[in-house]
Amino acid sequence: MASSKASLHAAYTAPCPPTAHTFAAPLSSAPTKTQDVQAKTAYLAELRSKVTVLQGDINVFLTERMEEDKTAAEAQGRTVSEQEAKEEENYGEERGLGIWNAKEERRQ
């Protein structure tokens, strides 16, 4: 039986314009049932690191898409609302602290 190369995949599709993009990160072969715990642990560590790499690739891609969308909107004369600008400024930031700060503001 021939073994195929394992890889981690993620797919992005957008309806407008029709866009599809696939992300992939190669993996070593999955451990078999007969392999020891150390081999399985090494595989899981590799899988975890590849997920992080894939997540970084996806974030870069989506950031580029957001910039393209923003440029296209500006070219059509549309402007970003104050709320959208605030959301974009905070995009990707830690949310927990923001929630805590909002609760603190309400108490004052």
MOWOZI-V333792 format. One record per pair of residues at least 12 apart in sequence whose C-alpha atoms are under 8 Angstrom apart, sorted by the first residue. I is the first residue (numbers start at 1). J is the second residue. D is the distance in whole Angstrom. If there is no record, write none. Layout:
BEGIN
I|J|D ; I|J|D
END
This chain:
BEGIN
5|26|8 ; 5|27|7 ; 5|28|7 ; 5|29|6 ; 6|26|6 ; 6|27|5 ; 6|28|6 ; 6|29|6 ; 6|30|7 ; 7|24|6 ; 7|25|5 ; 7|26|4 ; 7|27|5 ; 7|28|8 ; 8|24|5 ; 8|25|5 ; 8|26|6 ; 8|27|7 ; 8|50|8 ; 8|51|8 ; 9|22|7 ; 9|23|6 ; 9|24|4 ; 9|25|7 ; 10|22|6 ; 10|23|5 ; 10|24|7 ; 10|54|8 ; 11|23|6 ; 23|54|7 ; 23|57|8 ; 23|58|7 ; 24|54|7 ; 25|50|6 ; 25|53|8 ; 25|54|7 ; 27|46|7 ; 27|47|7 ; 27|50|8 ; 28|43|7 ; 30|43|7 ; 31|43|7
END
